[in-house]
Structure formats: structure tokens, C-alpha cells
Amino acid sequence: MDVYAIIETGGKQYRVSPGERLKVEKLQASPGQEVVFDRVLAVGTEDGPVFGNPYLAQATVSAQVLSTGKARKVLVFKQKPRKGYRRLKGHRQPYTEVLIKEIKAGGS
């Protein structure tokens, strides 16, 4: 069985495993830098899953920042019928791509 963790970052939850590449909400880190996610909700090991309440105390997930960028453009279109009102806006959400290095489920 593969070791995995469920982490929370940027208001979203992700299921991660070592060696996995992941695009998360933009982090204040430069490429090549190491980041540690300490908001770990659950860790799955060979013995079974361990859940936090809401987070596990000493569990961390370390990752390396690979790159930063912007996602594909999302178009927002508004229109009101028979009034001639039309608005088109675009938005590109910034992201940070990370490589999950290690999952530590210490002390739980």
C-alpha cells in the first residue's frame, strides 16, 4: 500500500503521495525552495489511516517548489436580455507547482 496524506492549502484539500507533482494556490516561495505543509488532515499508512481533529499534531508534508505560473484563462460573460447589456471578463489564476518529497506522520 502506498503512503498518502490529505493536506489543506489555499482553502483546498489535496490527497498527496511522495513523488507526486501538484498545482496548488500560489505560495510565497521561489522555484527550488523547500516548503512544508503542516495542515495535515489525515495520513494513510500500511497500518491504516490516522485522522486529525481537525489536524494531526506533528504530521508534516515537505515539498519542493518546481515552478510558478498562471492557469488557463477563465471567461466570465454577463448578459441581460433585451437591454443591450453585455460584459466579458477574463481571469487567470496564479498557481505554484510542487513536488511532494516526504510525508512525516510523527507522534500520532
N, C-alpha and C positions, 0 to 999 in steps of 0.2 A: 504494500500500500504506500502511496505517496504522502509525504508530509505536506500539509497545507495550512494556511491561516486565512482568516477573514479580517481585513483591516478596514479602517474608516479614514478617509482623507478627502478633503474638499467637499464634505457633505454627502459623499457617496461611499458605498461599501463594495469591496472587491475581494474575490477569492483568489489567493496567490499561492504559487509554489516556487521553490528555488529554480533559477534558470529561466523564469518566465519574463517576457517583456510586457510592459503595461503602460498605457497612456492614462495619466491622472490629471486632475486640475492643476493649473500652473503652480509650481513651487518656487520659492525664492532660493534657488540653488543653480550653480553653473554646471555645464557638462563636465563629467569626470569626477564630480564631487560625490561624496557618500552621504546618504540621508537615512534616517532611522524613523520608522513609523512605530509609535508607542501606543496608538489607539488600536489594540488588537482585541477583537470581539470574541474570537474562538480560534483554537488550534486543533488540528486533526493529526493524530499520530497513529502508530501501529496499535496502541492500547485503546484507541477510540478518541472521540472528540472531547475537548475540555472547553467549557463555555464560561465567559466572564459575566460580571453583574455590575455595570454593563461591559467593563473592560477587564482583561486579565492583568494582574498587578505587575509582574516582572517580564511579561512577554513582549518581545520586540521583533520587528522585521527590518533588516538592513537591506538597502538597495543602492545602486549606483546610477546617477543621472546620465543618460545617454545623449539626449538632445531636448531642445525645446522648439516649439513651433505653433502653428495655428491650424485648426481643423478646417475641413471644407466649409464653404460659405453656406449659411442657412438663410433663406429668403423669407421675409415676413411681408405679406401682402394684405392690405386692408382695403375694403371697398364698401360703399353704401349704395344700395340700388336706387336708380333714378335721380341721384343727386350730383353726379359728376365728381364724387369724392373717391380718389384712388391714391394710395401711398404704398411705396415699395422700399423696404429697408433690407440691408444685408448685415450679417454678423458672422465673424469668425472667432470661435472660442479658442483662447490660448491653452496649450497643454504642455506637460512635461513627460517625456518617455523615460521610464526607469527599467532597470534590470534587477530583478529580485535576487539577492545574493544568499541570504541566510535567514532562517527562522529560529528564534530562541524562545522556548516556552519555559523559561526558568522559574522555579519555585512554585509552580501551580499544580 
